[in-house]
């Protein structure tokens, strides 16, 4: 089975996340999409995050009607701060029959050369890339970023390892949603109904 890993803090998960995940599930060769809830992204301040299990519950609520999209708490069990390469190793050991790929936006692909042990990721995993505004990037540009440090076998296979998926361009941010909840604005159209109910019931993001 081919699994696409869609990492995020999902603070909160919104309709933009679901649009991308569903497009990958329906319009690529991936069998399932796992929404991997990140307890602490090394590039983000931890104090802005809602409790890990509340964010996981919101992903459960958002995805329960999508059989090809699953929530995952796999990173909750790993030491923090965690890095993608560590998660991939852990998943391969736990699910040896599954093939894991990464799902990321063009903005993340552009900075892939800054990731910890990114060479190992490129050598063993495919990457599915969705478009972002103002972040257009080609496979050739990624190779050129750090060509001297990449094994020639990796660069030769870039064309088959990185898949540029023509998914809808969705520019909704969790930060925008949090800020507007705090201001008392109506953000319900940006959230799955059950996620909005959960946030409202628990008075999240209002302070």
N, C-alpha and C positions, 0 to 999 in steps of 0.2 A: 504494500500500500504506500502511496506517495502522499506525504504530509507536508503542507505549507505552513510554516511557523510565522505567525503575525504577532510580533512583540509590541508591547505598549504598556504604559502605566494605566491607561483607560480610566482617567481621573476627571470626568467620567467617560465611559464608552458612549458614543453618539452615533447618529445615523450615517455619518461619513465613514466611520470604521466598518459598519455593516455593509455599506454599498461596495467598498473595496473588497471585503472578505467574500461576499456573495459573488462578485464578478470573478474573482479568482477561482472560486469553487465551480462556477458554471462555464467559464470561458478559458480554462487552461486544462492541462492534463493532471492537475492535482486532484486527489480523491477526497481529501478532507483539509479543512483549514483549522488550525489550533490557535486560538487567541491566547497567547502566553502573557499572563498578567505579571508585570515586572515589579517586584517589591522595592527595588532601589536601582534606578538607572544611574550609572556613574556620571552621566552628563547632566543630571537634573538635581535640584535641591530636594532633599528628602522631606524637609518640613512642609512642603506644599502638598504632599500626598495624603489622601484619605487612607484610613486603615486598610491594610492589604485585603482582608477578608470581605470588607464592604465592597471594594472594587471588584473582587472576584464574583461576589453575589450579583452585582450589576451586570457582569458579563454573562453569567448564567441566565439571568432574566432576559437579556437582549437576544440571546442565541437559541433559546429553547424551542423556537419554532423553525429553526434552520438545521435540518439533520446533518448537513455537511460541514457545519461550523460548530466547533467544540471549545469550551473554556478549558484552560490549563493553568494549574497552580504549580507546575513543575519547578519553577525557580524559587518558590517559597522554601524548598527543602535544601537549597544550596547556600553556601556562605556568601555574605554580602560585604561590599558591593560585588555583584556578579557580572560576568562578561559572557557574551553570546557564545564564544568558542567553548566555554566550560559547559554551558547548557547543552550544546550539540553533542559533546562527548558523553555527558550523562544520559541523554536520550538514546544515543546509539547503543549504549550498554544495556539500558532498560528495555528497549524495543529493537532488538537486532534484525528483525524481519521488515522493519519500516524504513523507508527512504525519506530523509528529512531535507527540505529546502527552505530557503528564507524568502519572506515577502518584505519588501521595503519600498519606500518612495525614492524618487530620483534624487532628492536632497541627501538621503542617507547613502545612496550609491556613490555620490560625488565625494563623500568623506570616508568611504570604506577603507582607504589606505591608512586611516588613523586608528582603525579598530585593532584591539589586541589580537595578535596571531591571525590577522586577516588572510595571510598566505595559506594557512591550513584550511580556513573556511572555503576559500576559492578552489583549493585543490580537491575538496571532497564533497562540496554541496553546490546545488544549482541555486540561482537567485532569480526571483520573479519581481520585476520592478513596475510600479504603477506611477503615472505621471503626476508631477507637481508643478504649479505655476512658478515661473522664475527659477526653475531648477533643471532646465533641459541639459541632458548629458548623454553622450554616446558611449558605447562599449570601448571604442578607440580612445576616448578621453580617459577612461578609467585605467586602461593599460598604460597610457602615457604618464599618468600620475606618478607611478613608481615602478616603471618597467625595469630599471636596473636591479631592483631587489626581488623581482618575481622570477620564479623558475620558468624557463622558456616553455616547458610543457604546459604550464598553467596558462600563459598568455596565448598559446596556440589553440587552446580549447575554450577561450572566452566566448566565442561566437555561439557555442552550444551550451555554455554554462549560465549565461545571463540572458534572461528572457524579458524583453520590453513588452509589457502587456498594455494594450490600448483600453485601459479602464477609464471610467469617468473621472474628471478632475474635480475633486471635492476639497474645498477650502473651508472646513469647519474646524475650529480648534477647541479643545477641552478648556483651555485658558479663557477663551472668549465666553464659553458657557458658564464657567465658575464666576467670572467677573460680573456677568449680567444677572446671575442668580443673586449675588451679593447686593446688586443695585435694585433688586425687586422687579427686574424685567421678565417678560414671558419668553422662556426658551423651549417650551414644550415641542414645537415643530422640529427641533434639532435632536431630540432624544426619543428612543423607543418608549412607548407609553408606560410599560412596566418599570423602566428605569426612572422616568420622571416621577412616578408614584413613590418609588423607593426613596429617591432623593427628598421629595417633598415631605413624606412621612417622617423621615429622620432629621429633617431640618439641616441637611448638608449644604455646605458652601455659603450659608447665609451670613456668617460672621467674617 
